[in-house]
Amino acid sequence: MGGKLVSYTPHTVTDPTAIRELVSAARTRGYSIGAQGYEDGVFSVAAPILGARGTAVGALAIAAPRARIEPTDTESLGAAVVESASQISERLTGRRAMAANDQGNSRKSV
């Protein structure tokens, strides 16, 4: 990451080390969490849509006003977006590329 990163809200993460940690956590979970980093009051979860080579060709996200999402909803929303992104990946490639792991939503090849 070269240069200074732009902060859009007080919640925007601009520290490269912190960003790497967030990316690592998203890979482990199988989905990313957006918590008001780009726009105040907006919460999101997103999962990659994978192409035939297993690389991301797109993403599927759920976004909503933060006030409408309970903290306890994050895991179930994440699981839903992972499953839906996996189904889209399957339709694109003709095979089940990735699926939610039963132990914490980590993605694995099946």
N, CA, C and O atoms as CSV, one atom per row, in Angstrom:
chain,resi,resn,atom,element,x,y,z
A,1,MET,N,N,0.854,-1.172,0.000
A,1,MET,CA,C,0.000,0.000,0.000
A,1,MET,C,C,0.890,1.222,0.000
A,1,MET,O,O,1.528,1.547,1.002
A,2,GLY,N,N,0.926,1.889,-1.126
A,2,GLY,CA,C,1.749,3.082,-1.228
A,2,GLY,C,C,0.928,4.333,-1.015
A,2,GLY,O,O,-0.241,4.395,-1.395
A,3,GLY,N,N,1.544,5.326,-0.409
A,3,GLY,CA,C,0.871,6.606,-0.220
A,3,GLY,C,C,-0.071,6.607,0.961
A,3,GLY,O,O,-0.314,5.577,1.590
A,4,LYS,N,N,-0.591,7.768,1.245
A,4,LYS,CA,C,-1.520,7.953,2.366
A,4,LYS,C,C,-2.916,7.502,1.953
A,4,LYS,O,O,-3.394,7.831,0.867
A,5,LEU,N,N,-3.555,6.751,2.830
A,5,LEU,CA,C,-4.907,6.281,2.563
A,5,LEU,C,C,-5.918,7.316,3.043
A,5,LEU,O,O,-5.703,7.988,4.052
A,6,VAL,N,N,-7.014,7.437,2.316
A,6,VAL,CA,C,-8.043,8.425,2.611
A,6,VAL,C,C,-8.982,7.907,3.686
A,6,VAL,O,O,-9.392,6.746,3.654
A,7,SER,N,N,-9.320,8.760,4.630
A,7,SER,CA,C,-10.292,8.436,5.666
A,7,SER,C,C,-11.613,9.093,5.303
A,7,SER,O,O,-11.695,10.318,5.214
A,8,TYR,N,N,-12.652,8.280,5.093
A,8,TYR,CA,C,-13.967,8.802,4.711
A,8,TYR,C,C,-14.847,9.099,5.912
A,8,TYR,O,O,-15.693,9.992,5.861
A,9,THR,N,N,-14.649,8.347,7.004
A,9,THR,CA,C,-15.428,8.532,8.225
A,9,THR,C,C,-14.471,8.364,9.407
A,9,THR,O,O,-13.323,7.964,9.216
A,10,PRO,N,N,-14.924,8.662,10.605
A,10,PRO,CA,C,-14.080,8.393,11.776
A,10,PRO,C,C,-13.787,6.895,11.967
A,10,PRO,O,O,-12.894,6.534,12.733
A,11,HIS,N,N,-14.527,6.035,11.282
A,11,HIS,CA,C,-14.369,4.585,11.415
A,11,HIS,C,C,-13.469,3.980,10.331
A,11,HIS,O,O,-13.145,2.794,10.394
A,12,THR,N,N,-13.067,4.774,9.348
A,12,THR,CA,C,-12.250,4.260,8.252
A,12,THR,C,C,-10.902,3.780,8.777
A,12,THR,O,O,-10.224,4.499,9.511
A,13,VAL,N,N,-10.520,2.576,8.403
A,13,VAL,CA,C,-9.225,2.027,8.791
A,13,VAL,C,C,-8.211,2.435,7.726
A,13,VAL,O,O,-8.378,2.118,6.548
A,14,THR,N,N,-7.164,3.135,8.144
A,14,THR,CA,C,-6.143,3.588,7.200
A,14,THR,C,C,-4.754,3.058,7.536
A,14,THR,O,O,-3.815,3.266,6.768
A,15,ASP,N,N,-4.611,2.386,8.655
A,15,ASP,CA,C,-3.324,1.826,9.045
A,15,ASP,C,C,-3.082,0.532,8.259
A,15,ASP,O,O,-3.884,-0.397,8.356
A,16,PRO,N,N,-1.994,0.453,7.484
A,16,PRO,CA,C,-1.752,-0.744,6.658
A,16,PRO,C,C,-1.723,-2.047,7.455
A,16,PRO,O,O,-2.218,-3.068,6.977
A,17,THR,N,N,-1.160,-2.031,8.646
A,17,THR,CA,C,-1.117,-3.244,9.466
A,17,THR,C,C,-2.527,-3.667,9.868
A,17,THR,O,O,-2.870,-4.847,9.800
A,18,ALA,N,N,-3.332,-2.714,10.282
A,18,ALA,CA,C,-4.717,-3.016,10.663
A,18,ALA,C,C,-5.509,-3.531,9.460
A,18,ALA,O,O,-6.330,-4.436,9.607
A,19,ILE,N,N,-5.276,-2.973,8.287
A,19,ILE,CA,C,-5.963,-3.431,7.069
A,19,ILE,C,C,-5.581,-4.881,6.777
A,19,ILE,O,O,-6.445,-5.698,6.460
A,20,ARG,N,N,-4.296,-5.202,6.882
A,20,ARG,CA,C,-3.861,-6.581,6.652
A,20,ARG,C,C,-4.538,-7.544,7.631
A,20,ARG,O,O,-4.927,-8.649,7.253
A,21,GLU,N,N,-4.675,-7.122,8.887
A,21,GLU,CA,C,-5.346,-7.954,9.884
A,21,GLU,C,C,-6.819,-8.154,9.538
A,21,GLU,O,O,-7.352,-9.252,9.702
A,22,LEU,N,N,-7.481,-7.094,9.059
A,22,LEU,CA,C,-8.885,-7.210,8.655
A,22,LEU,C,C,-9.040,-8.149,7.455
A,22,LEU,O,O,-9.981,-8.941,7.404
A,23,VAL,N,N,-8.129,-8.062,6.502
A,23,VAL,CA,C,-8.172,-8.940,5.326
A,23,VAL,C,C,-7.948,-10.393,5.750
A,23,VAL,O,O,-8.632,-11.298,5.271
A,24,SER,N,N,-6.994,-10.608,6.642
A,24,SER,CA,C,-6.731,-11.958,7.133
A,24,SER,C,C,-7.954,-12.529,7.852
A,24,SER,O,O,-8.303,-13.693,7.657
A,25,ALA,N,N,-8.598,-11.718,8.677
A,25,ALA,CA,C,-9.803,-12.167,9.385
A,25,ALA,C,C,-10.925,-12.481,8.402
A,25,ALA,O,O,-11.658,-13.453,8.585
A,26,ALA,N,N,-11.061,-11.661,7.361
A,26,ALA,CA,C,-12.099,-11.905,6.351
A,26,ALA,C,C,-11.834,-13.216,5.616
A,26,ALA,O,O,-12.764,-13.976,5.346
A,27,ARG,N,N,-10.587,-13.479,5.296
A,27,ARG,CA,C,-10.254,-14.750,4.630
A,27,ARG,C,C,-10.606,-15.936,5.516
A,27,ARG,O,O,-11.143,-16.935,5.039
A,28,THR,N,N,-10.306,-15.826,6.797
A,28,THR,CA,C,-10.598,-16.906,7.738
A,28,THR,C,C,-12.095,-17.135,7.869
A,28,THR,O,O,-12.554,-18.277,7.871
A,29,ARG,N,N,-12.856,-16.054,7.977
A,29,ARG,CA,C,-14.320,-16.149,8.125
A,29,ARG,C,C,-14.996,-16.557,6.828
A,29,ARG,O,O,-16.007,-17.260,6.838
A,30,GLY,N,N,-14.430,-16.111,5.709
A,30,GLY,CA,C,-15.059,-16.325,4.411
A,30,GLY,C,C,-15.851,-15.123,3.935
A,30,GLY,O,O,-16.400,-15.147,2.834
A,31,TYR,N,N,-15.922,-14.071,4.742
A,31,TYR,CA,C,-16.622,-12.848,4.365
A,31,TYR,C,C,-16.004,-11.653,5.083
A,31,TYR,O,O,-15.391,-11.789,6.142
A,32,SER,N,N,-16.178,-10.499,4.488
A,32,SER,CA,C,-15.683,-9.270,5.105
A,32,SER,C,C,-16.831,-8.541,5.790
A,32,SER,O,O,-18.002,-8.737,5.467
A,33,ILE,N,N,-16.463,-7.708,6.729
A,33,ILE,CA,C,-17.430,-6.891,7.451
A,33,ILE,C,C,-17.075,-5.433,7.224
A,33,ILE,O,O,-15.941,-5.019,7.463
A,34,GLY,N,N,-18.036,-4.662,6.766
A,34,GLY,CA,C,-17.857,-3.218,6.598
A,34,GLY,C,C,-18.649,-2.511,7.677
A,34,GLY,O,O,-19.878,-2.570,7.695
A,35,ALA,N,N,-17.951,-1.846,8.571
A,35,ALA,CA,C,-18.619,-1.203,9.701
A,35,ALA,C,C,-18.389,0.302,9.657
A,35,ALA,O,O,-17.564,0.837,10.397
A,36,GLN,N,N,-19.116,0.965,8.794
A,36,GLN,CA,C,-19.132,2.422,8.692
A,36,GLN,C,C,-17.798,3.008,8.214
A,36,GLN,O,O,-17.508,4.175,8.478
A,37,GLY,N,N,-16.999,2.221,7.525
A,37,GLY,CA,C,-15.702,2.697,7.067
A,37,GLY,C,C,-15.765,3.635,5.881
A,37,GLY,O,O,-14.883,4.475,5.704
A,38,TYR,N,N,-16.791,3.503,5.073
A,38,TYR,CA,C,-16.925,4.357,3.896
A,38,TYR,C,C,-18.033,5.386,4.077
A,38,TYR,O,O,-17.928,6.514,3.596
A,39,GLU,N,N,-19.088,4.993,4.768
A,39,GLU,CA,C,-20.204,5.908,4.999
A,39,GLU,C,C,-20.754,5.684,6.399
A,39,GLU,O,O,-21.082,4.558,6.774
A,40,ASP,N,N,-20.851,6.756,7.166
A,40,ASP,CA,C,-21.401,6.654,8.518
A,40,ASP,C,C,-22.791,6.032,8.491
A,40,ASP,O,O,-23.616,6.361,7.638
A,41,GLY,N,N,-23.035,5.142,9.420
A,41,GLY,CA,C,-24.357,4.560,9.565
A,41,GLY,C,C,-24.642,3.379,8.673
A,41,GLY,O,O,-25.753,2.849,8.708
A,42,VAL,N,N,-23.671,2.935,7.862
A,42,VAL,CA,C,-23.895,1.813,6.949
A,42,VAL,C,C,-23.048,0.613,7.380
A,42,VAL,O,O,-21.848,0.735,7.624
A,43,PHE,N,N,-23.697,-0.535,7.465
A,43,PHE,CA,C,-23.054,-1.794,7.823
A,43,PHE,C,C,-23.174,-2.740,6.633
A,43,PHE,O,O,-24.186,-2.730,5.933
A,44,SER,N,N,-22.145,-3.558,6.400
A,44,SER,CA,C,-22.234,-4.518,5.305
A,44,SER,C,C,-21.416,-5.763,5.598
A,44,SER,O,O,-20.490,-5.749,6.410
A,45,VAL,N,N,-21.780,-6.835,4.920
A,45,VAL,CA,C,-20.977,-8.054,4.860
A,45,VAL,C,C,-20.883,-8.414,3.387
A,45,VAL,O,O,-21.817,-8.176,2.622
A,46,ALA,N,N,-19.745,-8.992,2.989
A,46,ALA,CA,C,-19.549,-9.334,1.580
A,46,ALA,C,C,-18.694,-10.585,1.458
A,46,ALA,O,O,-17.832,-10.845,2.299
A,47,ALA,N,N,-18.937,-11.356,0.406
A,47,ALA,CA,C,-18.168,-12.564,0.115
A,47,ALA,C,C,-17.795,-12.564,-1.358
A,47,ALA,O,O,-18.527,-12.023,-2.187
A,48,PRO,N,N,-16.651,-13.172,-1.688
A,48,PRO,CA,C,-16.224,-13.196,-3.080
A,48,PRO,C,C,-17.026,-14.172,-3.936
A,48,PRO,O,O,-17.471,-15.220,-3.467
A,49,ILE,N,N,-17.194,-13.805,-5.185
A,49,ILE,CA,C,-17.718,-14.703,-6.210
A,49,ILE,C,C,-16.488,-15.185,-6.960
A,49,ILE,O,O,-15.709,-14.380,-7.472
A,50,LEU,N,N,-16.317,-16.494,-7.025
A,50,LEU,CA,C,-15.103,-17.062,-7.587
A,50,LEU,C,C,-15.324,-17.599,-8.990
A,50,LEU,O,O,-16.363,-18.181,-9.302
A,51,GLY,N,N,-14.312,-17.385,-9.830
A,51,GLY,CA,C,-14.340,-17.890,-11.193
A,51,GLY,C,C,-13.736,-19.280,-11.274
A,51,GLY,O,O,-13.434,-19.895,-10.251
A,52,ALA,N,N,-13.564,-19.765,-12.472
A,52,ALA,CA,C,-13.083,-21.124,-12.717
A,52,ALA,C,C,-11.708,-21.385,-12.122
A,52,ALA,O,O,-11.405,-22.519,-11.748
A,53,ARG,N,N,-10.879,-20.365,-12.028
A,53,ARG,CA,C,-9.528,-20.530,-11.469
A,53,ARG,C,C,-9.496,-20.378,-9.953
A,53,ARG,O,O,-8.431,-20.462,-9.343
A,54,GLY,N,N,-10.653,-20.156,-9.345
A,54,GLY,CA,C,-10.711,-20.001,-7.904
A,54,GLY,C,C,-10.346,-18.617,-7.410
A,54,GLY,O,O,-10.164,-18.406,-6.211
A,55,THR,N,N,-10.238,-17.671,-8.335
A,55,THR,CA,C,-9.937,-16.297,-7.952
A,55,THR,C,C,-11.212,-15.465,-8.003
A,55,THR,O,O,-12.155,-15.790,-8.725
A,56,ALA,N,N,-11.224,-14.401,-7.236
A,56,ALA,CA,C,-12.409,-13.546,-7.176
A,56,ALA,C,C,-12.643,-12.854,-8.514
A,56,ALA,O,O,-11.736,-12.258,-9.094
A,57,VAL,N,N,-13.886,-12.949,-8.989
A,57,VAL,CA,C,-14.300,-12.249,-10.206
A,57,VAL,C,C,-15.385,-11.224,-9.895
A,57,VAL,O,O,-15.831,-10.483,-10.772
A,58,GLY,N,N,-15.793,-11.197,-8.650
A,58,GLY,CA,C,-16.828,-10.266,-8.211
A,58,GLY,C,C,-17.061,-10.451,-6.726
A,58,GLY,O,O,-16.321,-11.169,-6.054
A,59,ALA,N,N,-18.083,-9.806,-6.225
A,59,ALA,CA,C,-18.436,-9.934,-4.810
A,59,ALA,C,C,-19.941,-9.773,-4.658
A,59,ALA,O,O,-20.606,-9.134,-5.473
A,60,LEU,N,N,-20.452,-10.366,-3.600
A,60,LEU,CA,C,-21.853,-10.228,-3.240
A,60,LEU,C,C,-21.888,-9.609,-1.855
A,60,LEU,O,O,-21.216,-10.086,-0.941
A,61,ALA,N,N,-22.672,-8.544,-1.695
A,61,ALA,CA,C,-22.722,-7.846,-0.413
A,61,ALA,C,C,-24.160,-7.632,0.039
A,61,ALA,O,O,-25.086,-7.532,-0.767
A,62,ILE,N,N,-24.310,-7.568,1.340
A,62,ILE,CA,C,-25.551,-7.148,1.979
A,62,ILE,C,C,-25.202,-5.878,2.743
A,62,ILE,O,O,-24.280,-5.880,3.559
A,63,ALA,N,N,-25.920,-4.808,2.489
A,63,ALA,CA,C,-25.686,-3.548,3.201
A,63,ALA,C,C,-27.006,-3.036,3.753
A,63,ALA,O,O,-28.063,-3.192,3.142
A,64,ALA,N,N,-26.916,-2.427,4.916
A,64,ALA,CA,C,-28.119,-1.913,5.566
A,64,ALA,C,C,-27.731,-0.802,6.535
A,64,ALA,O,O,-26.572,-0.700,6.938
A,65,PRO,N,N,-28.694,0.022,6.904
A,65,PRO,CA,C,-28.411,1.001,7.949
A,65,PRO,C,C,-27.974,0.276,9.229
A,65,PRO,O,O,-28.593,-0.710,9.630
A,66,ARG,N,N,-26.929,0.760,9.851
A,66,ARG,CA,C,-26.389,0.132,11.064
A,66,ARG,C,C,-27.473,-0.038,12.137
A,66,ARG,O,O,-27.469,-1.027,12.870
A,67,ALA,N,N,-28.371,0.896,12.227
A,67,ALA,CA,C,-29.420,0.847,13.247
A,67,ALA,C,C,-30.361,-0.348,13.065
A,67,ALA,O,O,-31.049,-0.741,14.007
A,68,ARG,N,N,-30.395,-0.921,11.874
A,68,ARG,CA,C,-31.293,-2.059,11.611
A,68,ARG,C,C,-30.614,-3.408,11.797
A,68,ARG,O,O,-31.269,-4.447,11.703
A,69,ILE,N,N,-29.329,-3.407,12.054
A,69,ILE,CA,C,-28.580,-4.657,12.196
A,69,ILE,C,C,-28.129,-4.810,13.637
A,69,ILE,O,O,-27.439,-3.948,14.180
A,70,GLU,N,N,-28.522,-5.909,14.246
A,70,GLU,CA,C,-28.062,-6.226,15.600
A,70,GLU,C,C,-26.684,-6.860,15.496
A,70,GLU,O,O,-26.430,-7.598,14.544
A,71,PRO,N,N,-25.789,-6.603,16.437
A,71,PRO,CA,C,-24.469,-7.241,16.398
A,71,PRO,C,C,-24.546,-8.760,16.303
A,71,PRO,O,O,-23.676,-9.393,15.706
A,72,THR,N,N,-25.578,-9.338,16.887
A,72,THR,CA,C,-25.736,-10.796,16.842
A,72,THR,C,C,-26.139,-11.301,15.456
A,72,THR,O,O,-26.098,-12.507,15.209
A,73,ASP,N,N,-26.528,-10.400,14.543
A,73,ASP,CA,C,-26.929,-10.786,13.188
A,73,ASP,C,C,-25.742,-10.987,12.247
A,73,ASP,O,O,-25.884,-11.593,11.185
A,74,THR,N,N,-24.588,-10.486,12.630
A,74,THR,CA,C,-23.431,-10.496,11.732
A,74,THR,C,C,-23.094,-11.896,11.234
A,74,THR,O,O,-22.906,-12.091,10.034
A,75,GLU,N,N,-23.016,-12.858,12.121
A,75,GLU,CA,C,-22.634,-14.212,11.718
A,75,GLU,C,C,-23.645,-14.842,10.769
A,75,GLU,O,O,-23.261,-15.473,9.784
A,76,SER,N,N,-24.937,-14.675,11.056
A,76,SER,CA,C,-25.944,-15.278,10.170
A,76,SER,C,C,-25.984,-14.568,8.818
A,76,SER,O,O,-26.179,-15.218,7.790
A,77,LEU,N,N,-25.806,-13.262,8.800
A,77,LEU,CA,C,-25.742,-12.541,7.523
A,77,LEU,C,C,-24.496,-12.953,6.742
A,77,LEU,O,O,-24.544,-13.120,5.523
A,78,GLY,N,N,-23.396,-13.113,7.445
A,78,GLY,CA,C,-22.168,-13.568,6.790
A,78,GLY,C,C,-22.342,-14.942,6.176
A,78,GLY,O,O,-21.926,-15.176,5.041
A,79,ALA,N,N,-22.952,-15.851,6.917
A,79,ALA,CA,C,-23.185,-17.202,6.389
A,79,ALA,C,C,-24.090,-17.164,5.161
A,79,ALA,O,O,-23.877,-17.907,4.203
A,80,ALA,N,N,-25.096,-16.299,5.192
A,80,ALA,CA,C,-26.019,-16.189,4.053
A,80,ALA,C,C,-25.308,-15.651,2.815
A,80,ALA,O,O,-25.526,-16.142,1.707
A,81,VAL,N,N,-24.469,-14.653,3.000
A,81,VAL,CA,C,-23.775,-14.072,1.849
A,81,VAL,C,C,-22.725,-15.047,1.308
A,81,VAL,O,O,-22.510,-15.107,0.097
A,82,VAL,N,N,-22.071,-15.808,2.185
A,82,VAL,CA,C,-21.109,-16.821,1.736
A,82,VAL,C,C,-21.819,-17.898,0.914
A,82,VAL,O,O,-21.344,-18.282,-0.155
A,83,GLU,N,N,-22.948,-18.378,1.412
A,83,GLU,CA,C,-23.686,-19.422,0.696
A,83,GLU,C,C,-24.194,-18.920,-0.651
A,83,GLU,O,O,-24.101,-19.628,-1.654
A,84,SER,N,N,-24.724,-17.715,-0.677
A,84,SER,CA,C,-25.230,-17.161,-1.942
A,84,SER,C,C,-24.104,-16.921,-2.937
A,84,SER,O,O,-24.253,-17.216,-4.123
A,85,ALA,N,N,-22.987,-16.393,-2.470
A,85,ALA,CA,C,-21.834,-16.173,-3.359
A,85,ALA,C,C,-21.314,-17.505,-3.884
A,85,ALA,O,O,-20.899,-17.603,-5.039
A,86,SER,N,N,-21.336,-18.531,-3.034
A,86,SER,CA,C,-20.909,-19.861,-3.455
A,86,SER,C,C,-21.826,-20.418,-4.550
A,86,SER,O,O,-21.355,-21.037,-5.504
A,87,GLN,N,N,-23.127,-20.198,-4.408
A,87,GLN,CA,C,-24.078,-20.661,-5.426
A,87,GLN,C,C,-23.855,-19.930,-6.749
A,87,GLN,O,O,-23.927,-20.545,-7.813
A,88,ILE,N,N,-23.588,-18.645,-6.695
A,88,ILE,CA,C,-23.301,-17.888,-7.928
A,88,ILE,C,C,-22.022,-18.417,-8.554
A,88,ILE,O,O,-21.958,-18.610,-9.768
A,89,SER,N,N,-20.995,-18.655,-7.729
A,89,SER,CA,C,-19.736,-19.207,-8.237
A,89,SER,C,C,-19.965,-20.533,-8.931
A,89,SER,O,O,-19.386,-20.798,-9.984
A,90,GLU,N,N,-20.812,-21.370,-8.340
A,90,GLU,CA,C,-21.119,-22.675,-8.922
A,90,GLU,C,C,-21.786,-22.520,-10.290
A,90,GLU,O,O,-21.456,-23.239,-11.233
A,91,ARG,N,N,-22.710,-21.594,-10.387
A,91,ARG,CA,C,-23.391,-21.379,-11.675
A,91,ARG,C,C,-22.428,-20.845,-12.733
A,91,ARG,O,O,-22.547,-21.179,-13.912
A,92,LEU,N,N,-21.478,-20.018,-12.310
A,92,LEU,CA,C,-20.500,-19.474,-13.258
A,92,LEU,C,C,-19.542,-20.546,-13.767
A,92,LEU,O,O,-19.167,-20.552,-14.939
A,93,THR,N,N,-19.156,-21.444,-12.880
A,93,THR,CA,C,-18.102,-22.402,-13.214
A,93,THR,C,C,-18.612,-23.799,-13.523
A,93,THR,O,O,-17.887,-24.611,-14.098
A,94,GLY,N,N,-19.858,-24.090,-13.145
A,94,GLY,CA,C,-20.386,-25.427,-13.351
A,94,GLY,C,C,-19.959,-26.408,-12.282
A,94,GLY,O,O,-20.224,-27.605,-12.390
A,95,ARG,N,N,-19.294,-25.905,-11.244
A,95,ARG,CA,C,-18.883,-26.774,-10.140
A,95,ARG,C,C,-18.935,-25.985,-8.838
A,95,ARG,O,O,-18.885,-24.755,-8.836
A,96,ARG,N,N,-19.034,-26.698,-7.760
A,96,ARG,CA,C,-19.068,-26.077,-6.430
A,96,ARG,C,C,-17.640,-25.677,-6.076
A,96,ARG,O,O,-16.829,-26.533,-5.719
A,97,ALA,N,N,-17.325,-24.392,-6.170
A,97,ALA,CA,C,-15.962,-23.919,-5.959
A,97,ALA,C,C,-15.617,-23.803,-4.483
A,97,ALA,O,O,-14.554,-24.259,-4.061
A,98,MET,N,N,-16.498,-23.201,-3.690
A,98,MET,CA,C,-16.220,-22.977,-2.283
A,98,MET,C,C,-17.511,-23.140,-1.504
A,98,MET,O,O,-18.603,-22.940,-2.037
A,99,ALA,N,N,-17.375,-23.502,-0.242
A,99,ALA,CA,C,-18.549,-23.640,0.623
A,99,ALA,C,C,-18.193,-23.197,2.023
A,99,ALA,O,O,-17.018,-23.157,2.385
A,100,ALA,N,N,-19.188,-22.866,2.804
A,100,ALA,CA,C,-18.962,-22.486,4.194
A,100,ALA,C,C,-18.554,-23.725,4.979
A,100,ALA,O,O,-19.174,-24.782,4.864
A,101,ASN,N,N,-17.520,-23.580,5.766
A,101,ASN,CA,C,-17.059,-24.641,6.650
A,101,ASN,C,C,-17.970,-24.659,7.869
A,101,ASN,O,O,-18.374,-23.601,8.353
A,102,ASP,N,N,-18.291,-25.815,8.360
A,102,ASP,CA,C,-19.165,-25.920,9.529
A,102,ASP,C,C,-18.534,-25.335,10.785
A,102,ASP,O,O,-19.231,-25.088,11.769
A,103,GLN,N,N,-17.234,-25.113,10.764
A,103,GLN,CA,C,-16.541,-24.597,11.942
A,103,GLN,C,C,-16.163,-23.142,11.738
A,103,GLN,O,O,-14.986,-22.838,11.547
A,104,GLY,N,N,-17.119,-22.244,11.772
A,104,GLY,CA,C,-16.846,-20.827,11.780
A,104,GLY,C,C,-16.867,-20.136,10.445
A,104,GLY,O,O,-16.294,-19.054,10.314
A,105,ASN,N,N,-17.499,-20.707,9.451
A,105,ASN,CA,C,-17.671,-20.068,8.156
A,105,ASN,C,C,-16.383,-19.903,7.359
A,105,ASN,O,O,-16.375,-19.152,6.384
A,106,SER,N,N,-15.289,-20.577,7.735
A,106,SER,CA,C,-14.091,-20.511,6.908
A,106,SER,C,C,-14.410,-21.180,5.582
A,106,SER,O,O,-15.130,-22.178,5.539
A,107,ARG,N,N,-13.873,-20.628,4.500
A,107,ARG,CA,C,-14.179,-21.195,3.193
A,107,ARG,C,C,-13.176,-22.276,2.883
A,107,ARG,O,O,-11.998,-22.168,3.224
A,108,LYS,N,N,-13.654,-23.328,2.227
A,108,LYS,CA,C,-12.776,-24.433,1.852
A,108,LYS,C,C,-13.249,-24.990,0.519
A,108,LYS,O,O,-14.415,-24.853,0.149
A,109,SER,N,N,-12.328,-25.619,-0.192
A,109,SER,CA,C,-12.690,-26.276,-1.447
A,109,SER,C,C,-13.453,-27.544,-1.134
A,109,SER,O,O,-13.160,-28.240,-0.162
A,110,VAL,N,N,-14.431,-27.836,-1.965
A,110,VAL,CA,C,-15.189,-29.081,-1.806
A,110,VAL,C,C,-15.269,-29.788,-3.128
A,110,VAL,O,O,-15.866,-30.861,-3.218
